[in-house]
Amino acid sequence: MGPKLAPVNRYSPLQLAYLGDGVYELYIRRYLLSQGFFSPGKLNKLAKNYVAAPAQSRVYLEIEERLSEEEKGFLRRGRNAKGGPGPASASAGEYRRATGLECLIGGLYVQGRQERIEEIMEMALEVLGKDYEEVE
C-alpha cells in the first residue's frame, strides 16, 4: 500500500501528527458515510464537529487512561511539540492535546497497528457521540 515508511522513531512528533490528522479524518469520514447518505456539503459540516481541535482534545482527555505507556508517550510527544499558534477556534491547550492525539494515530499508523487505530477511533466516537449522537 504505497511507499514503505521509516521506523516510527525516525519521525518528529509533528510529522506523526501530520499523518495522524489525515488518518483520523479518514476514519471520521468513513463513519459519517456509514450513518447515511448526505450531500458532501453536509458531510463536511458534520465532520468539522469531530475533527476540530476542541473535539480531539476531549477525546485525548477521555481516553488517556485507557492507553498503554507507549501510546501515552505518543500523546505527550505530540502535546509537547513546538508547532504553530493553532486555530482561533481552540485554546492553546486544546490545540496541543489535539496534536497529541494526532501524533498517537500517526505513530500507530507507521507501526502498522490498524487494529489498535480502529479501537481508539471507536473510543473517540464513544466520547464524541455524547455531543453528536444525532447525525442530522
N, CA, C and O atoms as a GROMACS GRO file, in nm:
protein
  544
    1MET      N    1   0.084  -0.119   0.000
    1MET     CA    2   0.000   0.000   0.000
    1MET      C    3   0.088   0.124   0.000
    1MET      O    4   0.101   0.190   0.103
    2GLY      N    5   0.145   0.156  -0.109
    2GLY     CA    6   0.226   0.275  -0.118
    2GLY      C    7   0.368   0.254  -0.070
    2GLY      O    8   0.409   0.141  -0.041
    3PRO      N    9   0.443   0.362  -0.061
    3PRO     CA   10   0.584   0.352  -0.021
    3PRO      C   11   0.599   0.306   0.124
    3PRO      O   12   0.515   0.333   0.210
    4LYS      N   13   0.709   0.239   0.148
    4LYS     CA   14   0.739   0.190   0.283
    4LYS      C   15   0.782   0.308   0.369
    4LYS      O   16   0.858   0.395   0.325
    5LEU      N   17   0.734   0.311   0.492
    5LEU     CA   18   0.769   0.417   0.585
    5LEU      C   19   0.889   0.376   0.669
    5LEU      O   20   0.915   0.258   0.689
    6ALA      N   21   0.962   0.475   0.717
    6ALA     CA   22   1.076   0.451   0.805
    6ALA      C   23   1.024   0.406   0.941
    6ALA      O   24   0.904   0.417   0.968
    7PRO      N   25   1.112   0.356   1.028
    7PRO     CA   26   1.070   0.322   1.165
    7PRO      C   27   1.014   0.447   1.234
    7PRO      O   28   1.056   0.559   1.206
    8VAL      N   29   0.920   0.425   1.323
    8VAL     CA   30   0.846   0.535   1.386
    8VAL      C   31   0.936   0.635   1.456
    8VAL      O   32   0.905   0.754   1.459
    9ASN      N   33   1.047   0.589   1.512
    9ASN     CA   34   1.136   0.682   1.586
    9ASN      C   35   1.213   0.776   1.494
    9ASN      O   36   1.284   0.864   1.543
   10ARG      N   37   1.201   0.760   1.364
   10ARG     CA   38   1.268   0.848   1.268
   10ARG      C   39   1.187   0.973   1.238
   10ARG      O   40   1.237   1.066   1.175
   11TYR      N   41   1.062   0.976   1.283
   11TYR     CA   42   0.973   1.088   1.254
   11TYR      C   43   0.959   1.179   1.376
   11TYR      O   44   0.957   1.133   1.490
   12SER      N   45   0.949   1.307   1.349
   12SER     CA   46   0.924   1.403   1.457
   12SER      C   47   0.778   1.390   1.501
   12SER      O   48   0.696   1.338   1.427
   13PRO      N   49   0.746   1.438   1.620
   13PRO     CA   50   0.607   1.434   1.664
   13PRO      C   51   0.513   1.509   1.568
   13PRO      O   52   0.400   1.466   1.546
   14LEU      N   53   0.560   1.619   1.512
   14LEU     CA   54   0.474   1.694   1.420
   14LEU      C   55   0.455   1.622   1.288
   14LEU      O   56   0.351   1.636   1.224
   15GLN      N   57   0.554   1.544   1.245
   15GLN     CA   58   0.536   1.463   1.124
   15GLN      C   59   0.434   1.352   1.151
   15GLN      O   60   0.348   1.324   1.067
   16LEU      N   61   0.443   1.291   1.267
   16LEU     CA   62   0.345   1.188   1.303
   16LEU      C   63   0.206   1.248   1.314
   16LEU      O   64   0.108   1.187   1.271
   17ALA      N   65   0.195   1.368   1.371
   17ALA     CA   66   0.066   1.436   1.383
   17ALA      C   67   0.009   1.469   1.245
   17ALA      O   68  -0.111   1.458   1.223
   18TYR      N   69   0.096   1.510   1.155
   18TYR     CA   70   0.054   1.540   1.017
   18TYR      C   71  -0.012   1.416   0.955
   18TYR      O   72  -0.120   1.425   0.895
   19LEU      N   73   0.053   1.303   0.968
   19LEU     CA   74  -0.001   1.179   0.916
   19LEU      C   75  -0.127   1.139   0.992
   19LEU      O   76  -0.227   1.100   0.931
   20GLY      N   77  -0.122   1.149   1.124
   20GLY     CA   78  -0.235   1.111   1.207
   20GLY      C   79  -0.359   1.194   1.179
   20GLY      O   80  -0.470   1.142   1.188
   21ASP      N   81  -0.341   1.320   1.146
   21ASP     CA   82  -0.453   1.407   1.113
   21ASP      C   83  -0.530   1.350   0.994
   21ASP      O   84  -0.652   1.345   0.994
   22GLY      N   85  -0.456   1.308   0.893
   22GLY     CA   86  -0.521   1.252   0.774
   22GLY      C   87  -0.589   1.120   0.803
   22GLY      O   88  -0.700   1.096   0.755
   23VAL      N   89  -0.525   1.034   0.881
   23VAL     CA   90  -0.583   0.904   0.914
   23VAL      C   91  -0.709   0.925   0.998
   23VAL      O   92  -0.812   0.863   0.972
   24TYR      N   93  -0.702   1.012   1.098
   24TYR     CA   94  -0.816   1.041   1.186
   24TYR      C   95  -0.935   1.092   1.102
   24TYR      O   96  -1.048   1.046   1.118
   25GLU      N   97  -0.907   1.186   1.014
   25GLU     CA   98  -1.015   1.242   0.932
   25GLU      C   99  -1.075   1.136   0.840
   25GLU      O  100  -1.196   1.135   0.819
   26LEU      N  101  -0.994   1.048   0.786
   26LEU     CA  102  -1.045   0.942   0.702
   26LEU      C  103  -1.141   0.852   0.780
   26LEU      O  104  -1.246   0.815   0.728
   27TYR      N  105  -1.106   0.817   0.903
   27TYR     CA  106  -1.194   0.733   0.985
   27TYR      C  107  -1.325   0.806   1.014
   27TYR      O  108  -1.432   0.744   1.010
   28ILE      N  109  -1.318   0.935   1.042
   28ILE     CA  110  -1.440   1.012   1.068
   28ILE      C  111  -1.526   1.018   0.942
   28ILE      O  112  -1.648   1.001   0.950
   29ARG      N  113  -1.465   1.041   0.829
   29ARG     CA  114  -1.542   1.046   0.704
   29ARG      C  115  -1.608   0.911   0.676
   29ARG      O  116  -1.724   0.906   0.634
   30ARG      N  117  -1.536   0.804   0.699
   30ARG     CA  118  -1.592   0.670   0.679
   30ARG      C  119  -1.711   0.649   0.773
   30ARG      O  120  -1.814   0.596   0.732
   31TYR      N  121  -1.696   0.691   0.899
   31TYR     CA  122  -1.804   0.678   0.996
   31TYR      C  123  -1.928   0.757   0.950
   31TYR      O  124  -2.039   0.704   0.952
   32LEU      N  125  -1.908   0.881   0.908
   32LEU     CA  126  -2.021   0.964   0.867
   32LEU      C  127  -2.092   0.904   0.745
   32LEU      O  128  -2.215   0.907   0.737
   33LEU      N  129  -2.016   0.851   0.652
   33LEU     CA  130  -2.079   0.787   0.536
   33LEU      C  131  -2.160   0.665   0.578
   33LEU      O  132  -2.264   0.636   0.519
   34SER      N  133  -2.115   0.595   0.681
   34SER     CA  134  -2.188   0.477   0.728
   34SER      C  135  -2.319   0.514   0.796
   34SER      O  136  -2.406   0.428   0.814
   35GLN      N  137  -2.335   0.641   0.833
   35GLN     CA  138  -2.455   0.685   0.904
   35GLN      C  139  -2.569   0.726   0.811
   35GLN      O  140  -2.682   0.746   0.856
   36GLY      N  141  -2.541   0.739   0.684
   36GLY     CA  142  -2.647   0.777   0.592
   36GLY      C  143  -2.592   0.843   0.469
   36GLY      O  144  -2.471   0.866   0.456
   37PHE      N  145  -2.681   0.874   0.378
   37PHE     CA  146  -2.642   0.935   0.252
   37PHE      C  147  -2.669   1.084   0.260
   37PHE      O  148  -2.782   1.130   0.245
   38PHE      N  149  -2.564   1.158   0.283
   38PHE     CA  150  -2.572   1.302   0.295
   38PHE      C  151  -2.496   1.366   0.180
   38PHE      O  152  -2.411   1.302   0.117
   39SER      N  153  -2.527   1.489   0.153
   39SER     CA  154  -2.454   1.562   0.050
   39SER      C  155  -2.312   1.589   0.100
   39SER      O  156  -2.288   1.593   0.220
   40PRO      N  157  -2.217   1.609   0.008
   40PRO     CA  158  -2.080   1.640   0.051
   40PRO      C  159  -2.073   1.763   0.141
   40PRO      O  160  -1.994   1.765   0.236
   41GLY      N  161  -2.155   1.864   0.115
   41GLY     CA  162  -2.155   1.982   0.199
   41GLY      C  163  -2.198   1.949   0.342
   41GLY      O  164  -2.138   1.997   0.438
   42LYS      N  165  -2.301   1.868   0.354
   42LYS     CA  166  -2.349   1.826   0.486
   42LYS      C  167  -2.244   1.740   0.556
   42LYS      O  168  -2.220   1.756   0.676
   43LEU      N  169  -2.180   1.651   0.481
   43LEU     CA  170  -2.075   1.567   0.539
   43LEU      C  171  -1.960   1.652   0.592
   43LEU      O  172  -1.909   1.625   0.700
   44ASN      N  173  -1.919   1.752   0.516
   44ASN     CA  174  -1.810   1.839   0.562
   44ASN      C  175  -1.848   1.914   0.688
   44ASN      O  176  -1.768   1.928   0.780
   45LYS      N  177  -1.972   1.961   0.693
   45LYS     CA  178  -2.019   2.033   0.812
   45LYS      C  179  -2.019   1.941   0.933
   45LYS      O  180  -1.976   1.981   1.041
   46LEU      N  181  -2.068   1.819   0.916
   46LEU     CA  182  -2.070   1.723   1.026
   46LEU      C  183  -1.928   1.684   1.069
   46LEU      O  184  -1.900   1.673   1.188
   47ALA      N  185  -1.840   1.665   0.971
   47ALA     CA  186  -1.703   1.622   1.002
   47ALA      C  187  -1.632   1.724   1.089
   47ALA      O  188  -1.552   1.687   1.175
   48LYS      N  189  -1.659   1.852   1.068
   48LYS     CA  190  -1.592   1.957   1.148
   48LYS      C  191  -1.618   1.938   1.297
   48LYS      O  192  -1.532   1.970   1.378
   49ASN      N  193  -1.735   1.887   1.333
   49ASN     CA  194  -1.766   1.862   1.474
   49ASN      C  195  -1.674   1.758   1.536
   49ASN      O  196  -1.647   1.762   1.656
   50TYR      N  197  -1.625   1.667   1.456
   50TYR     CA  198  -1.543   1.557   1.504
   50TYR      C  199  -1.393   1.582   1.493
   50TYR      O  200  -1.315   1.532   1.574
   51VAL      N  201  -1.353   1.660   1.393
   51VAL     CA  202  -1.209   1.675   1.367
   51VAL      C  203  -1.150   1.805   1.420
   51VAL      O  204  -1.028   1.822   1.416
   52ALA      N  205  -1.232   1.896   1.467
   52ALA     CA  206  -1.181   2.023   1.521
   52ALA      C  207  -1.100   1.998   1.648
   52ALA      O  208  -1.124   1.901   1.720
   53ALA      N  209  -1.006   2.085   1.674
   53ALA     CA  210  -0.917   2.070   1.790
   53ALA      C  211  -0.993   2.053   1.922
   53ALA      O  212  -0.954   1.968   2.001
   54PRO      N  213  -1.099   2.129   1.949
   54PRO     CA  214  -1.170   2.107   2.076
   54PRO      C  215  -1.226   1.965   2.090
   54PRO      O  216  -1.223   1.908   2.199
   55ALA      N  217  -1.277   1.908   1.981
   55ALA     CA  218  -1.329   1.771   1.986
   55ALA      C  219  -1.215   1.672   2.008
   55ALA      O  220  -1.228   1.580   2.089
   56GLN      N  221  -1.105   1.688   1.936
   56GLN     CA  222  -0.992   1.598   1.953
   56GLN      C  223  -0.933   1.610   2.094
   56GLN      O  224  -0.887   1.511   2.151
   57SER      N  225  -0.935   1.728   2.149
   57SER     CA  226  -0.886   1.749   2.285
   57SER      C  227  -0.972   1.671   2.385
   57SER      O  228  -0.918   1.611   2.478
   58ARG      N  229  -1.104   1.672   2.366
   58ARG     CA  230  -1.192   1.595   2.455
   58ARG      C  231  -1.161   1.446   2.445
   58ARG      O  232  -1.158   1.376   2.546
   59VAL      N  233  -1.136   1.399   2.324
   59VAL     CA  234  -1.102   1.257   2.306
   59VAL      C  235  -0.974   1.226   2.383
   59VAL      O  236  -0.968   1.128   2.457
   60TYR      N  237  -0.872   1.310   2.366
   60TYR     CA  238  -0.744   1.293   2.435
   60TYR      C  239  -0.768   1.275   2.585
   60TYR      O  240  -0.719   1.179   2.645
   61LEU      N  241  -0.843   1.367   2.644
   61LEU     CA  242  -0.864   1.365   2.789
   61LEU      C  243  -0.943   1.243   2.834
   61LEU      O  244  -0.917   1.188   2.942
   62GLU      N  245  -1.038   1.199   2.754
   62GLU     CA  246  -1.123   1.086   2.792
   62GLU      C  247  -1.055   0.950   2.776
   62GLU      O  248  -1.084   0.858   2.852
   63ILE      N  249  -0.966   0.937   2.679
   63ILE     CA  250  -0.909   0.803   2.653
   63ILE      C  251  -0.769   0.784   2.710
   63ILE      O  252  -0.719   0.672   2.712
   64GLU      N  253  -0.706   0.890   2.756
   64GLU     CA  254  -0.566   0.882   2.800
   64GLU      C  255  -0.542   0.767   2.897
   64GLU      O  256  -0.443   0.695   2.883
   65GLU      N  257  -0.629   0.749   2.993
   65GLU     CA  258  -0.608   0.645   3.094
   65GLU      C  259  -0.629   0.504   3.041
   65GLU      O  260  -0.595   0.406   3.108
   66ARG      N  261  -0.684   0.492   2.923
   66ARG     CA  262  -0.710   0.361   2.863
   66ARG      C  263  -0.600   0.318   2.767
   66ARG      O  264  -0.613   0.217   2.697
   67LEU      N  265  -0.491   0.394   2.764
   67LEU     CA  266  -0.383   0.367   2.670
   67LEU      C  267  -0.263   0.302   2.739
   67LEU      O  268  -0.247   0.312   2.860
   68SER      N  269  -0.181   0.236   2.658
   68SER     CA  270  -0.056   0.178   2.709
   68SER      C  271   0.045   0.289   2.735
   68SER      O  272   0.024   0.403   2.694
   69GLU      N  273   0.152   0.258   2.803
   69GLU     CA  274   0.256   0.357   2.829
   69GLU      C  275   0.318   0.407   2.698
   69GLU      O  276   0.347   0.526   2.685
   70GLU      N  277   0.338   0.317   2.604
   70GLU     CA  278   0.392   0.359   2.474
   70GLU      C  279   0.297   0.457   2.406
   70GLU      O  280   0.341   0.558   2.350
   71GLU      N  281   0.168   0.428   2.410
   71GLU     CA  282   0.070   0.516   2.347
   71GLU      C  283   0.063   0.651   2.417
   71GLU      O  284   0.052   0.755   2.352
   72LYS      N  285   0.071   0.650   2.549
   72LYS     CA  286   0.074   0.777   2.624
   72LYS      C  287   0.199   0.857   2.587
   72LYS      O  288   0.196   0.980   2.588
   73GLY      N  289   0.307   0.788   2.554
   73GLY     CA  290   0.428   0.855   2.509
   73GLY      C  291   0.405   0.933   2.381
   73GLY      O  292   0.454   1.045   2.366
   74PHE      N  293   0.330   0.873   2.288
   74PHE     CA  294   0.296   0.946   2.165
   74PHE      C  295   0.212   1.069   2.197
   74PHE      O  296   0.234   1.176   2.141
   75LEU      N  297   0.116   1.054   2.289
   75LEU     CA  298   0.033   1.169   2.328
   75LEU      C  299   0.121   1.282   2.380
   75LEU      O  300   0.106   1.398   2.340
   76ARG      N  301   0.212   1.248   2.470
   76ARG     CA  302   0.300   1.350   2.530
   76ARG      C  303   0.390   1.415   2.426
   76ARG      O  304   0.406   1.537   2.423
   77ARG      N  305   0.450   1.332   2.340
   77ARG     CA  306   0.539   1.386   2.237
   77ARG      C  307   0.466   1.486   2.149
   77ARG      O  308   0.519   1.594   2.120
   78GLY      N  309   0.346   1.452   2.107
   78GLY     CA  310   0.269   1.542   2.023
   78GLY      C  311   0.224   1.666   2.098
   78GLY      O  312   0.228   1.777   2.045
   79ARG      N  313   0.180   1.647   2.221
   79ARG     CA  314   0.132   1.760   2.300
   79ARG      C  315   0.243   1.860   2.328
   79ARG      O  316   0.219   1.981   2.331
   80ASN      N  317   0.364   1.811   2.348
   80ASN     CA  318   0.477   1.897   2.382
   80ASN      C  319   0.553   1.951   2.263
   80ASN      O  320   0.646   2.029   2.280
   81ALA      N  321   0.515   1.910   2.142
   81ALA     CA  322   0.586   1.956   2.022
   81ALA      C  323   0.564   2.105   2.002
   81ALA      O  324   0.457   2.158   2.032
   82LYS      N  325   0.664   2.170   1.951
   82LYS     CA  326   0.656   2.314   1.926
   82LYS      C  327   0.602   2.337   1.785
   82LYS      O  328   0.676   2.330   1.687
   83GLY      N  329   0.474   2.364   1.777
   83GLY     CA  330   0.411   2.391   1.649
   83GLY      C  331   0.369   2.535   1.641
   83GLY      O  332   0.415   2.619   1.718
   84GLY      N  333   0.282   2.564   1.548
   84GLY     CA  334   0.232   2.700   1.530
   84GLY      C  335   0.132   2.736   1.639
   84GLY      O  336   0.110   2.660   1.733
   85PRO      N  337   0.071   2.853   1.625
   85PRO     CA  338  -0.021   2.902   1.727
   85PRO      C  339  -0.154   2.827   1.732
   85PRO      O  340  -0.224   2.834   1.833
   86GLY      N  341  -0.189   2.756   1.627
   86GLY     CA  342  -0.315   2.683   1.626
   86GLY      C  343  -0.430   2.770   1.578
   86GLY      O  344  -0.413   2.891   1.558
   87PRO      N  345  -0.546   2.710   1.562
   87PRO     CA  346  -0.661   2.784   1.511
   87PRO      C  347  -0.721   2.876   1.617
   87PRO      O  348  -0.707   2.852   1.737
   88ALA      N  349  -0.787   2.979   1.572
   88ALA     CA  350  -0.852   3.074   1.664
   88ALA      C  351  -0.968   3.009   1.738
   88ALA      O  352  -1.009   3.057   1.844
   89SER      N  353  -1.022   2.900   1.683
   89SER     CA  354  -1.138   2.834   1.743
   89SER      C  355  -1.103   2.743   1.860
   89SER      O  356  -1.191   2.680   1.918
   90ALA      N  357  -0.974   2.734   1.894
   90ALA     CA  358  -0.932   2.645   2.002
   90ALA      C  359  -0.832   2.716   2.093
   90ALA      O  360  -0.756   2.802   2.049
   91SER      N  361  -0.834   2.678   2.220
   91SER     CA  362  -0.734   2.730   2.312
   91SER      C  363  -0.600   2.664   2.281
   91SER      O  364  -0.594   2.564   2.209
   92ALA      N  365  -0.494   2.719   2.336
   92ALA     CA  366  -0.361   2.660   2.316
   92ALA      C  367  -0.357   2.518   2.371
   92ALA      O  368  -0.299   2.429   2.308
   93GLY      N  369  -0.418   2.495   2.485
   93GLY     CA  370  -0.421   2.361   2.544
   93GLY      C  371  -0.497   2.262   2.458
   93GLY      O  372  -0.453   2.149   2.439
   94GLU      N  373  -0.611   2.305   2.406
   94GLU     CA  374  -0.689   2.217   2.318
   94GLU      C  375  -0.609   2.181   2.194
   94GLU      O  376  -0.607   2.066   2.151
   95TYR      N  377  -0.543   2.280   2.137
   95TYR     CA  378  -0.465   2.255   2.016
   95TYR      C  379  -0.350   2.159   2.043
   95TYR      O  380  -0.323   2.070   1.961
   96ARG      N  381  -0.285   2.175   2.155
   96ARG     CA  382  -0.172   2.087   2.189
   96ARG      C  383  -0.219   1.944   2.215
   96ARG      O  384  -0.154   1.848   2.172
   97ARG      N  385  -0.331   1.930   2.285
   97ARG     CA  386  -0.385   1.795   2.308
   97ARG      C  387  -0.430   1.731   2.176
   97ARG      O  388  -0.411   1.612   2.155
   98ALA      N  389  -0.491   1.811   2.087
   98ALA     CA  390  -0.532   1.759   1.957
   98ALA      C  391  -0.410   1.710   1.879
   98ALA      O  392  -0.415   1.605   1.814
   99THR      N  393  -0.302   1.785   1.886
   99THR     CA  394  -0.177   1.743   1.819
   99THR      C  395  -0.126   1.614   1.881
   99THR      O  396  -0.074   1.528   1.810
  100GLY      N  397  -0.140   1.599   2.012
  100GLY     CA  398  -0.101   1.475   2.078
  100GLY      C  399  -0.181   1.356   2.029
  100GLY      O  400  -0.124   1.250   2.003
  101LEU      N  401  -0.312   1.374   2.015
  101LEU     CA  402  -0.396   1.265   1.965
  101LEU      C  403  -0.357   1.229   1.822
  101LEU      O  404  -0.349   1.112   1.786
  102GLU      N  405  -0.334   1.330   1.740
  102GLU     CA  406  -0.293   1.305   1.602
  102GLU      C  407  -0.159   1.235   1.596
  102GLU      O  408  -0.138   1.149   1.510
  103CYS      N  409  -0.068   1.270   1.684
  103CYS     CA  410   0.064   1.205   1.691
  103CYS      C  411   0.046   1.057   1.726
  103CYS      O  412   0.113   0.971   1.668
  104LEU      N  413  -0.043   1.027   1.820
  104LEU     CA  414  -0.071   0.888   1.856
  104LEU      C  415  -0.121   0.811   1.735
  104LEU      O  416  -0.071   0.703   1.706
  105ILE      N  417  -0.219   0.866   1.665
  105ILE     CA  418  -0.276   0.796   1.549
  105ILE      C  419  -0.170   0.778   1.442
  105ILE      O  420  -0.160   0.671   1.381
  106GLY      N  421  -0.090   0.882   1.417
  106GLY     CA  422   0.016   0.872   1.318
  106GLY      C  423   0.121   0.768   1.356
  106GLY      O  424   0.167   0.691   1.272
  107GLY      N  425   0.159   0.767   1.484
  107GLY     CA  426   0.257   0.668   1.531
  107GLY      C  427   0.207   0.526   1.513
  107GLY      O  428   0.282   0.439   1.467
  108LEU      N  429   0.083   0.502   1.548
  108LEU     CA  430   0.026   0.368   1.531
  108LEU      C  431   0.017   0.330   1.384
  108LEU      O  432   0.038   0.215   1.348
  109TYR      N  433  -0.014   0.428   1.300
  109TYR     CA  434  -0.022   0.401   1.157
  109TYR      C  435   0.115   0.360   1.102
  109TYR      O  436   0.125   0.263   1.026
  110VAL      N  437   0.218   0.433   1.139
  110VAL     CA  438   0.354   0.400   1.093
  110VAL      C  439   0.393   0.260   1.140
  110VAL      O  440   0.460   0.186   1.068
  111GLN      N  441   0.351   0.223   1.260
  111GLN     CA  442   0.380   0.090   1.314
  111GLN      C  443   0.295  -0.020   1.251
  111GLN      O  444   0.317  -0.138   1.277
  112GLY      N  445   0.198   0.018   1.168
  112GLY     CA  446   0.111  -0.081   1.104
  112GLY      C  447   0.007  -0.139   1.198
  112GLY      O  448  -0.042  -0.250   1.175
  113ARG      N  449  -0.030  -0.065   1.302
  113ARG     CA  450  -0.122  -0.116   1.403
  113ARG      C  451  -0.266  -0.070   1.374
  113ARG      O  452  -0.327   0.002   1.454
  114GLN      N  453  -0.317  -0.113   1.260
  114GLN     CA  454  -0.450  -0.072   1.215
  114GLN      C  455  -0.559  -0.113   1.314
  114GLN      O  456  -0.653  -0.038   1.339
  115GLU      N  457  -0.546  -0.232   1.371
  115GLU     CA  458  -0.648  -0.279   1.464
  115GLU      C  459  -0.657  -0.188   1.587
  115GLU      O  460  -0.766  -0.159   1.636
  116ARG      N  461  -0.542  -0.143   1.636
  116ARG     CA  462  -0.543  -0.053   1.752
  116ARG      C  463  -0.599   0.084   1.714
  116ARG      O  464  -0.667   0.147   1.795
  117ILE      N  465  -0.570   0.130   1.593
  117ILE     CA  466  -0.629   0.256   1.548
  117ILE      C  467  -0.781   0.242   1.548
  117ILE      O  468  -0.852   0.333   1.593
  118GLU      N  469  -0.831   0.131   1.498
  118GLU     CA  470  -0.976   0.107   1.497
  118GLU      C  471  -1.032   0.116   1.639
  118GLU      O  472  -1.136   0.178   1.662
  119GLU      N  473  -0.964   0.053   1.734
  119GLU     CA  474  -1.011   0.055   1.874
  119GLU      C  475  -1.012   0.198   1.929
  119GLU      O  476  -1.108   0.238   1.996
  120ILE      N  477  -0.909   0.272   1.901
  120ILE     CA  478  -0.900   0.410   1.951
  120ILE      C  479  -1.006   0.497   1.884
  120ILE      O  480  -1.064   0.584   1.948
  121MET      N  481  -1.030   0.475   1.756
  121MET     CA  482  -1.134   0.553   1.688
  121MET      C  483  -1.273   0.518   1.741
  121MET      O  484  -1.361   0.603   1.746
  122GLU      N  485  -1.293   0.393   1.780
  122GLU     CA  486  -1.420   0.356   1.844
  122GLU      C  487  -1.435   0.430   1.976
  122GLU      O  488  -1.543   0.479   2.009
  123MET      N  489  -1.325   0.439   2.053
  123MET     CA  490  -1.329   0.516   2.178
  123MET      C  491  -1.361   0.663   2.148
  123MET      O  492  -1.440   0.725   2.219
  124ALA      N  493  -1.298   0.717   2.044
  124ALA     CA  494  -1.321   0.857   2.008
  124ALA      C  495  -1.467   0.880   1.973
  124ALA      O  496  -1.526   0.979   2.016
  125LEU      N  497  -1.525   0.789   1.898
  125LEU     CA  498  -1.665   0.805   1.860
  125LEU      C  499  -1.757   0.790   1.980
  125LEU      O  500  -1.862   0.854   1.985
  126GLU      N  501  -1.719   0.708   2.076
  126GLU     CA  502  -1.796   0.700   2.201
  126GLU      C  503  -1.795   0.835   2.273
  126GLU      O  504  -1.899   0.883   2.318
  127VAL      N  505  -1.677   0.894   2.283
  127VAL     CA  506  -1.662   1.024   2.350
  127VAL      C  507  -1.741   1.130   2.276
  127VAL      O  508  -1.818   1.205   2.337
  128LEU      N  509  -1.723   1.139   2.146
  128LEU     CA  510  -1.785   1.245   2.068
  128LEU      C  511  -1.933   1.219   2.045
  128LEU      O  512  -2.009   1.312   2.020
  129GLY      N  513  -1.973   1.094   2.054
  129GLY     CA  514  -2.115   1.061   2.040
  129GLY      C  515  -2.200   1.126   2.146
  129GLY      O  516  -2.319   1.148   2.125
  130LYS      N  517  -2.140   1.158   2.260
  130LYS     CA  518  -2.213   1.227   2.366
  130LYS      C  519  -2.261   1.363   2.317
  130LYS      O  520  -2.367   1.410   2.358
  131ASP      N  521  -2.183   1.426   2.230
  131ASP     CA  522  -2.218   1.558   2.179
  131ASP      C  523  -2.287   1.553   2.042
  131ASP      O  524  -2.366   1.641   2.010
  132TYR      N  525  -2.256   1.451   1.964
  132TYR     CA  526  -2.304   1.448   1.826
  132TYR      C  527  -2.380   1.320   1.799
  132TYR      O  528  -2.370   1.263   1.690
  133GLU      N  529  -2.457   1.275   1.898
  133GLU     CA  530  -2.529   1.149   1.888
  133GLU      C  531  -2.618   1.143   1.764
  133GLU      O  532  -2.619   1.043   1.693
  134GLU      N  533  -2.689   1.248   1.739
  134GLU     CA  534  -2.781   1.251   1.624
  134GLU      C  535  -2.709   1.308   1.504
  134GLU      O  536  -2.672   1.426   1.502
  135VAL      N  537  -2.689   1.226   1.405
  135VAL     CA  538  -2.637   1.276   1.278
  135VAL      C  539  -2.757   1.316   1.197
  135VAL      O  540  -2.839   1.233   1.159
  136GLU      N  541  -2.768   1.445   1.172
  136GLU     CA  542  -2.888   1.500   1.105
  136GLU      C  543  -2.891   1.466   0.958
  136GLU      O  544  -2.985   1.505   0.888
   0.00000   0.00000   0.00000
